[in-house]
């Protein structure tokens, strides 16, 4: 018998000069910065906490929700269902701190999105937003 686990993650879309900030996770896959909602947190609290943990940015503005999508993943005896909420965010900060959750980050133009190893849901959200 397998476990069925549902998790909700919130992700930030930061835009600068027609580029979006992406981070590369430990599996070598690009994604938007953010993370999982903890029990009792609301999505905006989670996003602010995760951005401070991952990027070191204390002052972000959450403008609006952009998109939601989901995917499933099988890991050993567990079936995961991830729901992703993406928010348009802004900040005056640009110095990104080093972090153990990702291996690199980059400001990425729309023209490079298709060539990156990244979930299609992120690509769809970013393309719709930047187009």
N, C-alpha and C positions, 0 to 999 in steps of 0.2 A: 504494500500500500504506500502511496506517495503523499507527502504533505503538499497542501496547496496554500501558497503564501501570496498575499497581495500587498504591494508596497506603492506608496505615492511619493514621487519626487518632484521638486520644484527646481526649475532651471532659469537662468538669467540670460537675456539677450542684451549685451552691451554693444553699441554701435559707435564707431569713430571712423571718419573719412571713408564711408561706404565699406567698412570692414566690420566683422563680428569677432568678438573674443572667444576663442576656443581653447580648451585644455585637453591634453592627451592623458588618458587614464593608464593604469598600470598594465592593462592588457593591450596597450598600443593603439587604442581606439580614441578618436576625437569625439568630444562632446561639449555641451555648454556647461559652464560652472553652475554648481548648485548641489542639492542632495536630498536625502530622504527626510520626510516629515516624521518627527518623533511624536510619540503619544502625547496628546494634549496641546500640541503646537498648532497654530494656524499657518497657512502657507506663507504669508508675508513674514512672520517671525522666523520661520525656517529659512527662507531665502536670505534674510539679513544675517542670520547666524552662519549659514553655510558660506556666504560670500566673505564674511570676515575671517572664517577659519581657512578657507581655500586661497583667497587672494590677499587677505590682510586689509581689505577695504572696510572702514567703519561707517562711512557716510555714503549710502546709496539711496537713490530715490526709485521706488517701484511705481512705474507709470501706469501700466495696465496689463491684463492677461492677454496673451497673443494667441495661444493655441493649447490644445490638449490632445494627447494620443496615447496609445498603449502598445505594449508588446509582451510576449511571453517567452520564458526561458526555462529550460530543464537543467537542473544541477543535481547530479546524483539522484536521490529519492525525493527531491522537492521540485514542484512545479511553481514557478514564479510568474506573477502577473504584475507588471509595472505600469502604473499610470503616471504619465509625465505632464506636468503643467508648466508652460513656458510664459515668462513675464518679460515685458520690455522694461529695462532698468537703465538708469543713468547715474553717473558719478563724475566728480571733478578729479578723482584719484586716478593715477595711471601706473604707479609703481606696484608691480605684482610681487608678493613675497614667495620664496621657495616653499614647497609643500610636499609632504610624503604621499598625498593622494593622487598626484599627477606627475608626469615626467617632463612635460613642457607645456608652454602656452604660446599662442600667436594670434595676432590680429589678421583675420583671413578674409580676402575679397570673395565675393560671390562666384567669380570665375574659377576659383580653386575648389569649391565645395564638392563637385562631382568626383574629383580625383582622390578625395580623402576617405580613409577607412572610418566610417561614421554611420550610425543608424539612420535609416531613411526618414524617420520622423523628424529628426533634427534638421536634415537637409530641407525637407518640405517646409517646416516652420520658418527657417532662415530665408529661403527663396521667396516665400510669400511676403515676408516682412520687408526684404530689401528690394523687391521688384516694384 
